[in-house]
Amino acid sequence: MSTKIHQVSILIPLILLTLLLIVTEVAHAQLDFGAKAGVALADQKFEYEGIELDLDIELRTGIGVGIFVEQPLAPHLGLRLEALYIQKGYQKDFSLTNEFGTILRTDTYHVRVDILSMNYMVSAALASGTYALAGPRLDLNLGVSDDFPGGAFPQALKDEFKSIIAGLTFGLGQDFKFLQRGNLFIEAQYYLDLGKLYKRPPEISEEASLKSIKNRSFALFAGIRL
């Protein structure tokens, strides 16, 4: 638990600094400011010791909302700082059958991972308004919840979930000049996690079958840039 507190204490000043930079630069009207909202599609990859298990999990649909500032570096090239709340996790269907194998009812249960992402990306744009994004990312795990009967994860496992996860973000978008000052845009982002939500601690026996859990997700947004 002390390790988690230490990890969070490191990330919180970075988050506050990023938000302060966003507010300060927008106040001085030196940068482009943007806000966006959309849907996030996510699942999780489970890795086991010595066995291959197909858990038959499905993409979970959540929300994503964020703000960003973008500093021009050169014609058609910029640097974006982005703060994003996004929901990750997965969903799984369970079917109730009778003795003949006929499905009587199917229930869907969800795992939700609340994430605050800090993205630091380079943007490259074409004259047509099409642009690409790429850069490093830090995720702060705000919490994991689920509606599985009895819970999807034992508490001892949840206590080992990482508080901070590093990753990379890649994006592709299109600006539309509908406003006198500013653009509307649509944007897709893919999140490649370099770290894992859970990694089996060294002190736990290797006979424990679950080695790791990794978040996988992408998102679709619509927004405004001023």
Buried (B, 14 or more C-beta within 10 A) or exposed (E): EEEBEEBBEEBEEEBEEBBEBBEEBBEEEEBBBBEBEBBBBBBBBBBEEEEEEEEEBBBBEBEBBBBBBBBBEEEEEBBBBBBBBBBBBBBBEEEEEEEEEEEEEEEEBBBBBBBBBBBBBEBBBEEEEEBBBBBEBBBBBEEBEBEEEEEBBEEEBBEBBBBBBEBBBBBBBBBEEEEEEBBBBBBBBBBEBEBBBBBBEEEEEEEEEBBBBBBBBBBEBEBBBE
